Amino acid sequence: MQLEKSIAVNDHFQLQYEEAQGCFVLLYPEGMVQLNQSAGEIMNLCDGKKSCLDIAKILEEKFQMPDLKKDVEAFLKEAFERKWVMYAN
């Protein structure tokens, strides 16, 4: 995984917050994936401008938890495998 490249949500998916369910979901033509809080926070930061390192730093500051890089990297690796995200540049 290229930790310094910007990451975006794949164009085939739409990320949105569902008030009724109280969580982020990924919508796609065949259905929907309900994300847990951690996954939703990470995916919400995949805006095509931020890298894995940027996302980890933002979440470390937001939740005042050091060393989230490995967790963010592990989730994004899985998200890449599922084609939920792609490199923006």
C-alpha positions, 0 to 999 in steps of 0.5 A: 500500500502506498501510504502517501498517495491520496485516496478516494471512494471508488466512483461505483460507490456512494458514501453517506450517513444514514440518520435512521441507522446512525452510521455511514453506509456505502451504496452501490447498484447491487445493495448497501454495506453498513459500516461500523464507526471506525470504518465510517470515520476512515471512509469519510476522510477518503476525499481524494486529497488525503493519504493513509498517513493524513487520515491516521493523523486526523483520527489520532488528533480527533480521538486523542489516540496515538498510533492509529496508523496500523489500524487505518492502514489495515482497514484501507488495505481491505477497502482496496481489496473490496474496491471501495477506494482507489488512489486519486492520483 
